[in-house]
């Protein structure tokens, strides 16, 4: 039986000490369908998911995908966790890269069948493969990548004779020039409610927060690269050279009110920018993210994959659907057909598809996909997400407002998150490398 093979594989991975999962004969779910036909329930919060499901149904009459829109963030992940425990899971679900190891280590995902595992190994770069592989198994198929980019108001920069920075030293100078030119404007943002951008910047600098050594986890949130990034951004926030804001409405309001004239984000921000601040069309450009030595380097801020939750009743048809929405050109067109998404496909061969569908008028005709592509090529390999990023992120985000107020040191916050993460891994019965 397909499910029996998955259970056996999950147990073999658990023996490595990287995963904590039950290895009994029963997994609490129904048996997987042996044929790629029938009904597939699909949970997602990603824009365009409804159009993707509809497009698939039109071209695959043997499979009926039923899409259910989900909230994003922790509310969604709590809902998915409860569904696994109750045996009421969907057949396909979206899980972002940082959360994937947590669901895998807790035994909440099916290890993907050989056909999808081979697909990941052949169609995706090594830097992305690592984000969905753990313990020798593949747990998700990548949908998009999220390489870092610099967004800036080209009219403001031209009016005040400010150069686009290529190094972080130049970026600091730029923030000083912006504040001097307009005391209400800032050339960057320090998010007080989301550590994900900081994590991407640490990744770019060469940090390796997590890794594995045989059957044990390695944790190093307080390495030299992370300290360099923490000291840099903590200093910018303390000196009020960047705005300290929530990443949600307050940030976009600051853009609309001309108070944020440059910021670091990922490729997906191009679509969000033109959808949210439409009246600033033609005023913005994108550039490669600054680097420490002027040589191309990047990390990722976001990105998602599609998984088969433990207990899914139609895994075979689910695998067929996942393959289509992540690697088929028609599936990729369906993602961007709504016009609000600038997703950058994790499969590089599909970039021309999304590039052709994304309008260039907002960015003055600039090829934003070319910039994103250069950034994707420069993503530093070797990054691994930890087994419970919820614990790690909570330990950081709880202190970010204090960092912004000058009441806490960002590197000290990382050291505290290191301790909390190590304790959590030990509490969950996983091994730690010496």
C-alpha positions as CSV (number, residue, x, y, z in Angstrom):
1,X,0.0,0.0,0.0
2,X,1.2,3.5,-0.8
3,X,0.5,4.8,2.7
4,X,2.3,1.8,4.3
5,X,5.4,2.7,2.3
6,X,5.1,6.3,3.4
7,X,4.8,5.3,7.1
8,X,7.8,3.0,6.8
9,X,9.9,5.8,5.2
10,X,8.8,8.3,7.9
11,X,10.0,5.8,10.6
12,X,13.3,5.4,8.9
13,X,13.7,9.2,8.9
14,X,12.7,9.4,12.6
15,X,15.4,7.0,13.4
16,X,17.9,9.6,12.3
17,X,16.9,11.7,15.3
18,X,16.0,14.7,13.2
19,X,12.2,14.0,13.3
20,X,9.9,13.2,16.1
21,X,7.0,11.2,14.7
22,X,4.8,8.3,15.7
23,X,5.7,5.0,13.8
24,X,2.7,2.8,14.5
25,X,0.8,1.0,11.8
26,X,-2.1,3.4,11.9
27,X,-1.7,7.1,11.1
28,X,-5.2,8.2,11.9
29,X,-6.1,8.9,8.3
30,X,-7.9,7.2,5.5
31,X,-6.1,5.1,2.9
32,X,-4.5,6.8,0.0
33,X,-6.1,6.5,-3.4
34,X,-4.2,4.2,-5.7
35,X,-5.1,6.2,-8.9
36,X,-4.7,9.8,-9.7
37,X,-8.4,10.4,-10.0
38,X,-11.2,11.6,-7.8
39,X,-11.7,14.6,-5.4
40,X,-8.9,16.7,-4.0
41,X,-9.4,19.2,-1.3
42,X,-7.0,22.2,-1.5
43,X,-6.2,24.6,1.3
44,X,-4.3,27.8,0.5
45,X,-4.0,31.5,1.4
46,X,-1.8,32.3,-1.6
47,X,-3.2,34.8,-4.1
48,X,-4.5,33.2,-7.2
49,X,-5.1,29.8,-5.7
50,X,-8.8,29.9,-6.7
51,X,-7.9,30.6,-10.3
52,X,-5.3,27.8,-10.3
53,X,-7.8,25.3,-9.0
54,X,-10.4,26.3,-11.6
55,X,-7.8,26.1,-14.4
56,X,-6.7,22.6,-13.3
57,X,-10.3,21.4,-13.2
58,X,-10.9,22.6,-16.8
59,X,-7.9,20.6,-18.1
60,X,-8.0,17.5,-15.8
61,X,-11.6,16.0,-16.0
62,X,-10.6,13.0,-14.0
63,X,-9.7,15.0,-10.9
64,X,-12.0,17.5,-9.1
65,X,-10.1,20.0,-7.0
66,X,-12.2,21.7,-4.3
67,X,-10.5,24.9,-3.2
68,X,-11.0,26.3,0.3
69,X,-9.6,29.8,1.1
70,X,-7.6,30.0,4.3
71,X,-6.4,32.8,6.5
72,X,-2.7,33.5,6.5
73,X,-0.2,33.4,9.3
74,X,-0.4,31.5,12.6
75,X,-4.2,31.1,12.4
76,X,-3.7,29.0,9.3
77,X,-1.0,26.8,10.7
78,X,-3.0,26.2,13.9
79,X,-5.9,25.2,11.7
80,X,-3.8,22.8,9.7
81,X,-2.3,21.3,12.9
82,X,-5.7,20.7,14.4
83,X,-6.9,19.1,11.1
84,X,-4.1,16.6,11.2
85,X,-4.8,15.7,14.8
86,X,-8.5,15.4,14.0
87,X,-8.0,13.4,10.8
88,X,-9.8,16.0,8.7
89,X,-6.9,17.2,6.6
90,X,-7.1,18.5,3.0
91,X,-5.3,16.5,0.3
92,X,-3.1,19.5,-0.6
93,X,-2.0,22.4,1.5
94,X,0.4,25.3,1.2
95,X,3.2,25.5,3.8
96,X,5.9,28.3,3.7
97,X,9.5,27.2,3.7
98,X,10.2,28.3,7.3
99,X,7.3,26.3,8.7
100,X,7.9,23.2,6.6
101,X,10.5,21.5,9.0
102,X,8.2,22.1,11.9
103,X,5.4,20.1,10.3
104,X,7.8,17.4,9.0
105,X,9.5,16.9,12.4
106,X,6.1,16.6,14.1
107,X,5.0,13.9,11.7
108,X,2.2,16.0,10.1
109,X,3.2,15.5,6.5
110,X,3.5,12.7,4.1
111,X,6.9,12.1,2.7
112,X,6.3,12.8,-1.0
113,X,6.2,9.8,-3.5
114,X,9.2,9.1,-5.6
115,X,7.9,10.9,-8.7
116,X,7.6,14.2,-6.8
117,X,10.9,13.7,-5.1
118,X,12.6,13.2,-8.4
119,X,10.9,16.2,-9.8
120,X,12.3,18.4,-7.0
121,X,15.8,17.0,-7.6
122,X,15.7,17.7,-11.3
123,X,13.7,20.9,-11.7
124,X,14.9,23.1,-8.8
125,X,18.2,24.6,-7.8
126,X,20.1,23.1,-4.8
127,X,19.4,26.2,-2.7
128,X,15.7,25.6,-2.9
129,X,15.8,21.8,-2.7
130,X,17.3,22.1,0.8
131,X,14.2,24.1,1.9
132,X,11.9,21.1,1.3
133,X,14.2,18.2,2.1
134,X,15.0,16.8,5.5
135,X,16.3,13.5,6.8
136,X,16.8,12.1,3.3
137,X,13.1,12.7,2.3
138,X,11.2,15.4,0.3
139,X,8.3,16.9,2.2
140,X,7.1,19.6,-0.3
141,X,7.3,20.8,-3.8
142,X,8.5,24.5,-4.1
143,X,6.2,27.0,-5.7
144,X,8.0,30.3,-5.6
145,X,11.3,31.8,-4.6
146,X,11.6,35.1,-2.8
147,X,15.0,36.7,-3.6
148,X,15.8,40.0,-2.0
149,X,15.6,43.2,-3.9
150,X,15.9,47.0,-3.2
151,X,12.8,49.1,-4.0
152,X,13.4,52.8,-4.3
153,X,11.6,56.0,-5.4
154,X,13.7,57.0,-8.5
155,X,12.1,60.5,-8.6
156,X,13.1,61.2,-5.0
157,X,16.6,59.9,-5.6
158,X,17.0,61.9,-8.8
159,X,15.6,65.1,-7.3
160,X,18.0,64.9,-4.3
161,X,21.0,63.5,-6.3
162,X,21.1,60.3,-4.2
163,X,22.9,57.3,-5.7
164,X,21.4,53.8,-5.6
165,X,23.6,51.9,-3.1
166,X,25.4,48.7,-4.0
167,X,27.0,48.0,-0.7
168,X,25.6,48.2,2.9
169,X,28.0,51.0,3.7
170,X,26.6,53.0,0.8
171,X,23.1,52.0,2.0
172,X,23.8,53.6,5.4
173,X,25.0,56.8,3.6
174,X,21.8,56.7,1.5
175,X,19.6,56.6,4.6
176,X,21.4,59.6,6.0
177,X,21.0,61.6,2.8
178,X,17.3,60.7,2.6
179,X,16.7,62.0,6.2
180,X,18.7,65.1,5.5
181,X,16.8,65.8,2.3
182,X,13.4,65.3,3.9
183,X,13.2,64.9,7.7
184,X,9.9,63.0,7.4
185,X,11.2,60.5,4.8
186,X,13.3,57.4,5.5
187,X,15.3,55.1,3.2
188,X,14.5,51.8,4.9
189,X,12.3,50.0,7.4
190,X,12.9,48.0,10.5
191,X,9.9,45.8,11.0
192,X,8.8,45.5,14.6
193,X,6.4,42.6,14.1
194,X,8.2,40.3,11.7
195,X,11.8,38.9,11.9
196,X,11.6,37.3,8.5
197,X,13.3,40.1,6.5
198,X,16.1,40.2,9.1
199,X,16.5,36.5,8.7
200,X,16.8,36.8,4.9
201,X,19.5,39.5,5.4
202,X,21.4,37.2,7.8
203,X,21.1,34.5,5.2
204,X,22.6,36.9,2.6
205,X,25.5,37.7,4.9
206,X,26.5,34.0,5.1
207,X,24.8,33.1,8.4
208,X,23.7,29.5,8.9
209,X,21.2,29.5,11.7
210,X,20.5,25.8,11.4
211,X,22.2,22.7,10.1
212,X,22.3,19.0,10.7
213,X,25.2,16.7,11.7
214,X,24.3,13.1,11.1
215,X,21.3,12.6,13.4
216,X,21.6,15.9,15.3
217,X,20.6,19.6,14.9
218,X,23.1,22.4,14.9
219,X,21.9,25.8,16.0
220,X,23.9,29.0,15.6
221,X,21.8,32.1,15.6
222,X,24.6,34.0,17.2
223,X,27.3,33.5,14.6
224,X,29.6,36.3,13.3
225,X,27.5,37.0,10.1
226,X,24.3,37.3,12.2
227,X,26.1,39.7,14.6
228,X,27.3,41.9,11.7
229,X,23.7,42.2,10.4
230,X,22.2,42.7,13.8
231,X,24.6,45.5,14.7
232,X,24.1,47.2,11.4
233,X,20.2,47.2,11.5
234,X,20.0,47.8,15.2
235,X,22.2,50.9,14.7
236,X,20.0,52.2,11.8
237,X,16.9,51.8,14.0
238,X,18.4,53.3,17.1
239,X,19.6,56.4,15.1
240,X,16.2,56.8,13.4
241,X,17.7,56.4,9.9
242,X,15.0,53.8,9.0
243,X,11.4,53.7,10.1
244,X,10.4,51.3,12.8
245,X,7.0,50.0,11.7
246,X,4.7,47.1,11.5
247,X,5.0,45.2,8.3
248,X,1.3,45.4,7.6
249,X,-0.9,48.6,7.1
250,X,1.6,51.0,8.9
251,X,4.3,50.2,6.3
252,X,2.1,50.6,3.3
253,X,0.7,53.8,4.7
254,X,4.2,55.2,5.1
255,X,4.8,54.4,1.4
256,X,1.6,56.1,0.4
257,X,2.5,59.2,2.4
258,X,6.0,59.5,0.9
259,X,7.6,58.7,4.2
260,X,9.2,55.5,2.9
261,X,11.2,56.1,-0.2
262,X,13.3,53.0,-0.3
263,X,13.1,49.6,1.3
264,X,14.4,46.0,1.1
265,X,11.9,43.3,0.2
266,X,11.5,40.3,-2.0
267,X,10.3,39.7,-5.6
268,X,6.7,39.4,-4.5
269,X,6.6,43.0,-3.3
270,X,6.5,44.2,-6.9
271,X,2.9,42.9,-7.2
272,X,1.9,44.1,-3.7
273,X,3.4,47.5,-4.4
274,X,1.5,48.2,-7.6
275,X,-1.7,46.8,-6.1
276,X,-1.5,48.8,-2.9
277,X,0.1,52.1,-4.0
278,X,-1.3,52.4,-7.6
279,X,-1.1,56.2,-7.7
280,X,2.7,56.1,-7.5
281,X,3.1,54.3,-10.9
282,X,6.2,55.3,-12.7
283,X,7.9,56.6,-9.6
284,X,9.5,53.4,-8.4
285,X,12.4,51.2,-9.6
286,X,14.1,48.0,-8.3
287,X,17.7,47.2,-7.9
288,X,19.9,44.4,-6.6
289,X,20.0,44.3,-2.8
290,X,23.2,45.9,-1.4
291,X,25.9,43.5,-0.3
292,X,28.7,43.6,2.2
293,X,31.6,43.5,-0.3
294,X,29.9,44.7,-3.5
295,X,29.7,41.2,-5.0
296,X,26.3,39.6,-5.8
297,X,24.8,37.9,-2.9
298,X,21.2,37.3,-1.7
299,X,18.9,35.5,0.6
300,X,15.2,34.9,0.6
301,X,12.3,36.6,2.3
302,X,9.4,34.3,2.1
303,X,8.5,31.6,-0.4
304,X,6.1,28.6,-0.2
305,X,5.7,25.0,-1.1
306,X,2.8,22.5,-1.5
307,X,2.5,19.5,0.7
308,X,0.4,16.4,1.3
309,X,-0.7,16.5,5.0
310,X,-0.6,13.3,7.0
311,X,-3.9,11.4,6.6
312,X,-4.8,12.8,3.2
313,X,-7.3,10.5,1.5
314,X,-6.3,11.0,-2.1
315,X,-2.5,11.3,-2.2
316,X,-2.1,10.1,-5.8
317,X,-4.4,12.7,-7.3
318,X,-2.9,15.3,-4.9
319,X,0.6,14.6,-6.3
320,X,-0.7,15.2,-9.8
321,X,-2.2,18.5,-8.8
322,X,0.9,19.6,-7.0
323,X,3.1,18.8,-10.0
324,X,0.8,20.8,-12.3
325,X,0.7,23.9,-10.2
326,X,4.4,24.1,-9.5
327,X,6.0,23.0,-12.8
328,X,3.6,23.2,-15.7
329,X,3.6,26.5,-17.7
330,X,-0.2,26.5,-17.8
331,X,-0.3,26.2,-14.1
332,X,2.1,29.0,-13.7
333,X,0.0,31.3,-16.0
334,X,-3.0,30.5,-13.8
335,X,-1.1,31.9,-10.7
336,X,-0.5,35.3,-12.3
337,X,-3.7,35.6,-14.3
338,X,-5.2,37.8,-11.6
339,X,-2.7,40.6,-12.2
340,X,-1.8,41.2,-8.5
341,X,1.0,38.6,-8.2
342,X,4.6,39.0,-9.1
343,X,5.6,35.6,-7.9
344,X,9.0,34.4,-9.0
345,X,8.8,30.7,-9.8
346,X,11.1,28.4,-7.9
347,X,11.6,26.5,-11.2
348,X,13.8,28.8,-13.2
349,X,12.5,27.4,-16.5
350,X,9.1,29.0,-15.8
351,X,10.3,32.5,-15.2
352,X,9.6,33.6,-18.8
353,X,6.0,32.6,-18.3
354,X,5.4,34.8,-15.3
355,X,7.6,37.6,-16.7
356,X,5.4,37.7,-19.8
357,X,2.2,38.0,-17.7
358,X,3.5,40.7,-15.4
359,X,2.8,44.3,-16.6
360,X,5.8,46.6,-16.6
361,X,4.1,50.0,-16.7
362,X,4.1,50.6,-12.9
363,X,7.9,50.3,-12.8
364,X,8.4,52.5,-15.8
365,X,8.9,49.6,-18.2
366,X,11.7,48.1,-16.1
367,X,12.2,44.4,-16.3
368,X,11.7,43.6,-12.6
369,X,12.0,39.9,-13.3
370,X,15.5,40.4,-14.7
371,X,16.6,41.9,-11.4
372,X,14.8,39.2,-9.4
373,X,16.5,36.6,-11.6
374,X,20.0,38.0,-10.8
375,X,19.1,38.0,-7.1
376,X,17.8,34.4,-7.3
377,X,21.1,33.3,-9.0
378,X,23.0,35.0,-6.1
379,X,21.1,33.3,-3.3
380,X,23.7,31.8,-1.0
381,X,23.3,28.0,-0.9
382,X,23.3,25.9,2.3
383,X,20.5,27.6,4.3
384,X,18.3,25.2,6.4
385,X,15.3,26.2,8.4
386,X,15.0,25.0,12.0
387,X,12.7,22.3,13.4
388,X,10.4,24.9,15.1
389,X,10.7,28.4,13.6
390,X,7.6,29.3,15.7
391,X,9.7,29.2,18.9
392,X,12.7,31.0,17.2
393,X,10.6,33.7,15.7
394,X,8.6,34.4,18.8
395,X,11.7,34.8,20.8
396,X,12.9,37.5,18.3
397,X,9.7,39.3,17.5
398,X,8.7,39.8,21.1
399,X,11.9,42.0,21.5
400,X,11.8,43.9,18.3
401,X,9.8,46.9,19.6
402,X,12.4,47.2,22.4
403,X,15.2,47.2,19.8
404,X,13.4,50.0,17.9
405,X,13.1,52.0,21.1
406,X,16.8,51.5,21.9
407,X,16.0,49.4,25.0
408,X,17.4,46.2,23.7
409,X,20.4,45.1,21.6
410,X,19.4,43.1,18.5
411,X,22.4,40.7,18.8
412,X,21.5,40.1,22.5
413,X,18.0,39.2,21.2
414,X,19.5,36.7,18.9
415,X,21.5,35.1,21.7
416,X,18.3,34.8,23.7
417,X,16.5,33.2,20.8
418,X,19.4,30.8,20.5
419,X,18.9,29.7,24.1
420,X,15.1,29.3,23.7
421,X,15.5,27.3,20.4
422,X,18.0,24.9,22.0
423,X,15.7,24.3,24.9
424,X,12.8,23.7,22.6
425,X,14.7,21.1,20.5
426,X,15.8,19.3,23.7
427,X,12.3,19.4,25.1
428,X,10.9,17.8,22.0
429,X,13.4,14.9,22.2
430,X,15.5,15.7,19.2
431,X,19.3,15.6,19.3
432,X,21.7,18.5,19.4
433,X,25.1,18.5,17.9
434,X,27.9,19.2,20.4
